Amino acid sequence: MQVYDLVVIGGGIHGAGVAQAAAAAGYRVLILERNSWAAGTSSKSSKLIHGGLRYLQSGQFQLVWECLRERELLLRIAPDLVSRSDFYIPVYKQSKYPSWQIRLGLMIYSLFAGFRPGCRFEQLSKSEYPTLAPLRLNDLKTVFRYQDAQTNDLQLTQAVISSARALGATSACPARFVSAKQTTGGYSVSYQEGDEVKHVDCRCLVNAGGPWVNQIAQRIVPHPQPLKIDLVQGSHVLLRGSLANHCFYLEAPQDQRAVFALPWYGNTLVGTTETLFRGDPDEVCPLPAEETYLLETVRHYFPEFEIDILDRFVGLRVLPHSDRRFFKRSRETLLNVDQQVIGIYGGKLTSYRSTAEKVVRQIQKILGKRTRIAHTRKLQLRLEANEDSAPDTSGYNAD
Ligand SMILES: Cc1cc2nc3c(=O)[nH]c(=O)nc-3n(C[C@H](O)[C@H](O)[C@H](O)COP(=O)(O)OP(=O)(O)OC[C@H]3O[C@@H](n4cnc5c(N)ncnc54)[C@H](O)[C@@H]3O)c2cc1C
């Protein structure tokens, strides 16, 4: 029987990141994904590599600082996959957050990012406003411009998997994790590939199941103590045609939440929402009320933009259970270490690499260090040339 140091369950960005970082640190790794790479949340995000300007409001300074550091690193190691984009924040007479508050937030954001080129912000002069069309100009008081980064989340995950494989990790996809039982040296793992149930032994398990994390924990014996979580769905709509070749950071008129309108392969991606989800993660779907909310926001700021929906998709955030508003809950990644099982809860696409390095430090505590063959800080990530990695823009013919 094959023996691995660790089996990673789930081929989203976190599973891929752990497989890469652990293989780079010298461990024998098997990663299992039941559908296709990034089939879960990791292809349903807003596709931003960012510090999360809005998290400053909820005091999540450590998260913002970490994500900005990772953003700069990803721009260097994955230039084919991550690129800087201009973001515009229009402030109107009716906006909840006044200009001084946004300026202060942007100053802290730039400071955390190190005030390097690409990390500064500016206030547009009034003579530039007409260039923002089709943005509504009446009652417009101020417009700020700063930079963050965009990616294709599916391609980024595929590139990390490919890097993990190049470092010696074994991958199985589609391959569904069925169960794991503790043995004297670790775990005996069963997974299903096609019609065949296969068995391997490993010393550590990494549960990178995203919204399925607690379902997967139930299949491990003895069960690791699950963390109490809420699943919060976030929907996007893809609209035909381009609003601009830059991004808009908007305040939703209904509840003053942040909503992005982003250029996406010649069309416009708008998101996202926050709706508590109580069902089976396999059954999540965008709700009509979420679509109405996003379209009302678009109409409010771009009244002349003709709306034609090309696509809609939804992802699930894993947030710590609490009575606090979703906005106020921590977006930090939580690692739940129980004996030789490490569960990854929540987190950001942007910080996947540093999360993976934290998981490897836990593995080193359990298994001891190995001879490192590479470091993820230095490994270049490249756009996959194969057909699977091409973005599915079929049917999205931009005007
Ligand atoms: C709406 C929304 C927008 C977001 N936008 C951003 C953003 O712009 N920038 C950012 O940095 N972060 C963003 N995030 C956060 C980020 O997308 C997630 O933190 C990240 O994608 C989670 O990745 P993951 O690998 O933990 O989970 P997932 O991507 O969900 O991966 C879990 C995988 O486990 C697999 N799996 C489940 N059960 C089994 C089994 N039995 N056997 C094998 N495999 C199994 C699933 O198929 C899935 O592929 C967003 C999140 C949401 C919900």
The ligand as an SDF file (V2000), in Angstrom:
LIG
                    3D

 53 58  0  0  0  0  0  0  0  0999 V2000
  -18.4490   35.2440   -2.6380 C   0  0  0  0  0  0  0  0  0  0  0  0
  -17.0180   35.1500   -2.2510 C   0  0  0  0  0  0  0  0  0  0  0  0
  -16.1090   36.0620   -2.7720 C   0  0  0  0  0  0  0  0  0  0  0  0
  -14.7680   35.9940   -2.4060 C   0  0  0  0  0  0  0  0  0  0  0  0
  -13.8850   36.8740   -2.9670 N   0  0  0  0  0  0  0  0  0  0  0  0
  -12.5860   36.8250   -2.6210 C   0  0  0  0  0  0  0  0  0  0  0  0
  -11.6590   37.6960   -3.2440 C   0  0  0  0  0  0  0  0  0  0  0  0
  -12.0080   38.4740   -4.1420 O   0  0  0  0  0  0  0  0  0  0  0  0
  -10.3740   37.6330   -2.8300 N   0  0  0  0  0  0  0  0  0  0  0  0
   -9.9600   36.7790   -1.8610 C   0  0  0  0  0  0  0  0  0  0  0  0
   -8.7890   36.8250   -1.5130 O   0  0  0  0  0  0  0  0  0  0  0  0
  -10.8130   35.8940   -1.2830 N   0  0  0  0  0  0  0  0  0  0  0  0
  -12.1080   35.8880   -1.6570 C   0  0  0  0  0  0  0  0  0  0  0  0
  -12.9810   35.0020   -1.1110 N   0  0  0  0  0  0  0  0  0  0  0  0
  -12.4780   33.9580   -0.1950 C   0  0  0  0  0  0  0  0  0  0  0  0
  -11.8710   32.7880   -0.9990 C   0  0  0  0  0  0  0  0  0  0  0  0
  -12.5490   32.6130   -2.2180 O   0  0  0  0  0  0  0  0  0  0  0  0
  -11.9460   31.5080   -0.1870 C   0  0  0  0  0  0  0  0  0  0  0  0
  -11.3690   31.7090    1.0710 O   0  0  0  0  0  0  0  0  0  0  0  0
  -11.1910   30.3530   -0.8290 C   0  0  0  0  0  0  0  0  0  0  0  0
  -11.5430   30.1930   -2.1800 O   0  0  0  0  0  0  0  0  0  0  0  0
  -11.4920   29.0760   -0.0490 C   0  0  0  0  0  0  0  0  0  0  0  0
  -10.7540   28.0400   -0.6410 O   0  0  0  0  0  0  0  0  0  0  0  0
  -10.7710   26.5830   -0.0170 P   0  0  0  0  0  0  0  0  0  0  0  0
   -9.7320   25.8130   -0.7320 O   0  0  0  0  0  0  0  0  0  0  0  0
  -10.6870   26.6610    1.4660 O   0  0  0  0  0  0  0  0  0  0  0  0
  -12.2510   26.0170   -0.3090 O   0  0  0  0  0  0  0  0  0  0  0  0
  -12.8950   25.5300   -1.6940 P   0  0  0  0  0  0  0  0  0  0  0  0
  -12.3960   26.2970   -2.8400 O   0  0  0  0  0  0  0  0  0  0  0  0
  -14.3670   25.4950   -1.4940 O   0  0  0  0  0  0  0  0  0  0  0  0
  -12.3240   24.0500   -1.8560 O   0  0  0  0  0  0  0  0  0  0  0  0
  -12.8350   22.9390   -1.1700 C   0  0  0  0  0  0  0  0  0  0  0  0
  -12.7640   21.7600   -2.1140 C   0  0  0  0  0  0  0  0  0  0  0  0
  -13.0210   20.5610   -1.4050 O   0  0  0  0  0  0  0  0  0  0  0  0
  -13.6160   19.6580   -2.3110 C   0  0  0  0  0  0  0  0  0  0  0  0
  -14.2470   18.5620   -1.5750 N   0  0  0  0  0  0  0  0  0  0  0  0
  -15.3470   18.6070   -0.7880 C   0  0  0  0  0  0  0  0  0  0  0  0
  -15.6090   17.3800   -0.2960 N   0  0  0  0  0  0  0  0  0  0  0  0
  -14.6520   16.5370   -0.7770 C   0  0  0  0  0  0  0  0  0  0  0  0
  -14.4000   15.1320   -0.6360 C   0  0  0  0  0  0  0  0  0  0  0  0
  -15.1900   14.3350    0.0930 N   0  0  0  0  0  0  0  0  0  0  0  0
  -13.3220   14.6170   -1.2880 N   0  0  0  0  0  0  0  0  0  0  0  0
  -12.5090   15.3890   -2.0440 C   0  0  0  0  0  0  0  0  0  0  0  0
  -12.7190   16.7280   -2.2140 N   0  0  0  0  0  0  0  0  0  0  0  0
  -13.7810   17.2890   -1.5870 C   0  0  0  0  0  0  0  0  0  0  0  0
  -14.6020   20.5490   -3.0720 C   0  0  0  0  0  0  0  0  0  0  0  0
  -14.9940   19.9800   -4.3180 O   0  0  0  0  0  0  0  0  0  0  0  0
  -13.8090   21.8450   -3.2300 C   0  0  0  0  0  0  0  0  0  0  0  0
  -13.1420   21.9080   -4.4860 O   0  0  0  0  0  0  0  0  0  0  0  0
  -14.3270   35.0160   -1.4800 C   0  0  0  0  0  0  0  0  0  0  0  0
  -15.2430   34.0940   -0.9560 C   0  0  0  0  0  0  0  0  0  0  0  0
  -16.5690   34.1490   -1.3570 C   0  0  0  0  0  0  0  0  0  0  0  0
  -17.5340   33.1460   -0.8190 C   0  0  0  0  0  0  0  0  0  0  0  0
  1  2  1  0
  2  3  1  0
  2 52  2  0
  3  4  2  0
  4  5  1  0
  4 50  1  0
  5  6  2  0
  6  7  1  0
  6 13  1  0
  7  8  2  0
  7  9  1  0
  9 10  1  0
 10 11  2  0
 10 12  1  0
 12 13  2  0
 13 14  1  0
 14 15  1  0
 14 50  1  0
 15 16  1  0
 16 17  1  0
 16 18  1  0
 18 19  1  0
 18 20  1  0
 20 21  1  0
 20 22  1  0
 22 23  1  0
 23 24  1  0
 24 25  2  0
 24 26  1  0
 24 27  1  0
 27 28  1  0
 28 29  2  0
 28 30  1  0
 28 31  1  0
 31 32  1  0
 32 33  1  0
 33 34  1  0
 33 48  1  0
 34 35  1  0
 35 36  1  0
 35 46  1  0
 36 37  1  0
 36 45  1  0
 37 38  2  0
 38 39  1  0
 39 40  1  0
 39 45  2  0
 40 41  1  0
 40 42  2  0
 42 43  1  0
 43 44  2  0
 44 45  1  0
 46 47  1  0
 46 48  1  0
 48 49  1  0
 50 51  2  0
 51 52  1  0
 52 53  1  0
M  END
$$$$
